Amino acid sequence: MTALVSAVFSAVFVQATLLANWYVEHPVIDPGDDSPGGGNMGNVLALPFFAVAAIACLLFPLLWGIAAFRTRKGAAVKDLSEISTVLQGVTSLVALPVAKALPYNWANLTILVAADLVALSIVLRPLWSRRTGPRSA
């Protein structure tokens, strides 16, 4: 489940790539701006960044899938789920502002927050199940 939810990061960057590409193909021409690329240079620079981020974010579902598969087989997962969550959290620092800038941003923002909360709950579940009382010696 978490692997599917974490795929939202890729979807956000794909949508941002498509939007930036649309702006590159349909530039708004400002007669007073004679710089190279005009006012559209930000989209020209953002396009490859968003495309690379969309591909890089496919790593999260892969890591979650590996962790789930290894857990099912009884193999030691070690810190794979924690690493996935940390990477997802770092990526959310970039993905959340990108999602907020997209049209219909509240839906994207909500899905990203849900993805982080699901990932965090999976990682913290073992910590919540431990006893917090005094240990017997």
C-alpha positions in Angstrom: 0.0 0.0 0.0 2.7 2.4 1.0 4.6 1.7 -2.3 1.6 2.8 -4.3 1.0 5.9 -2.2 4.7 6.9 -2.5 4.3 6.8 -6.3 2.5 10.1 -5.9 5.8 11.9 -5.9 6.5 10.7 -9.4 3.0 11.7 -10.5 3.5 15.2 -9.1 6.8 15.7 -10.9 5.3 14.2 -14.2 2.4 16.7 -13.9 4.9 19.6 -13.3 7.0 18.4 -16.3 3.9 18.4 -18.5 2.9 21.9 -17.3 6.4 23.3 -17.8 6.6 21.8 -21.2 3.2 23.4 -22.1 4.6 26.8 -21.1 7.8 26.2 -23.1 5.7 25.4 -26.2 3.2 28.2 -25.6 5.4 31.1 -24.4 3.9 34.4 -23.3 5.8 37.0 -25.2 6.6 40.2 -23.4 7.5 43.0 -25.9 9.7 44.7 -23.3 11.8 41.6 -22.4 14.6 41.1 -24.9 16.6 38.6 -22.8 17.2 35.1 -24.2 14.2 33.0 -23.5 12.3 36.0 -22.2 10.1 35.5 -19.2 9.9 31.8 -20.1 13.4 30.9 -19.0 12.3 29.5 -15.7 10.2 26.9 -17.4 13.0 26.0 -19.8 15.3 25.4 -16.8 12.6 23.6 -14.7 11.6 21.1 -17.4 14.7 18.8 -17.2 14.8 19.2 -13.4 11.1 18.0 -13.1 11.7 15.2 -15.6 14.8 13.9 -13.7 12.9 14.2 -10.4 9.9 12.2 -11.8 12.3 9.4 -12.7 14.3 9.5 -9.5 11.1 9.3 -7.4 10.3 5.9 -8.8 13.0 4.8 -6.4 10.5 5.1 -3.5 8.0 2.5 -4.6 10.9 0.2 -5.5 12.5 0.5 -2.0 9.1 0.0 -0.3 8.5 -3.1 -2.6 11.9 -4.5 -1.8 11.3 -4.0 2.0 7.8 -5.6 1.8 9.1 -8.6 -0.2 12.1 -9.2 2.1 9.9 -8.9 5.1 7.4 -11.5 3.7 10.3 -13.9 3.0 11.5 -13.5 6.6 14.8 -11.9 5.6 16.2 -9.0 7.6 15.2 -5.7 6.2 17.5 -3.7 8.5 16.8 0.0 7.9 15.4 -0.1 4.4 12.0 1.2 5.4 13.5 4.0 7.5 15.8 5.0 4.6 12.8 5.1 2.3 10.9 7.3 4.7 13.8 9.7 5.2 14.3 10.0 1.4 10.6 10.5 1.0 10.6 13.3 3.6 13.5 15.0 2.0 11.8 14.8 -1.4 8.6 16.2 0.1 10.6 19.4 0.8 10.8 19.9 -3.0 7.6 18.1 -4.0 5.2 20.0 -1.7 6.0 23.4 -3.1 5.9 22.0 -6.7 2.5 20.5 -6.0 1.3 23.7 -4.4 2.3 25.6 -7.6 0.3 23.2 -9.9 -3.3 23.8 -10.9 -5.7 22.1 -8.6 -2.9 22.1 -6.0 -4.9 21.2 -2.9 -5.6 17.7 -4.2 -1.9 17.1 -5.0 -0.8 18.6 -1.6 -3.3 16.4 0.3 -2.2 13.3 -1.5 1.5 14.1 -0.8 0.8 14.7 2.9 -1.1 11.4 3.1 1.8 9.6 1.4 4.2 10.9 4.1 1.9 10.1 6.9 1.3 6.5 5.7 5.1 6.0 5.3 5.8 7.5 8.7 3.1 5.3 10.4 4.6 2.2 8.8 8.1 3.1 10.1 6.9 4.1 13.6 4.6 1.1 14.1 7.4 -1.0 15.7 8.2 1.9 18.1 4.6 2.3 19.2 4.2 -1.4 19.9 7.2 -1.4 22.4 6.5 -1.1 26.0 7.5 2.2 27.6 7.4 1.0 31.2 10.4 0.0 33.4 12.2 -3.1 32.3 12.8 -5.9 34.7 16.4 -6.8 35.4 
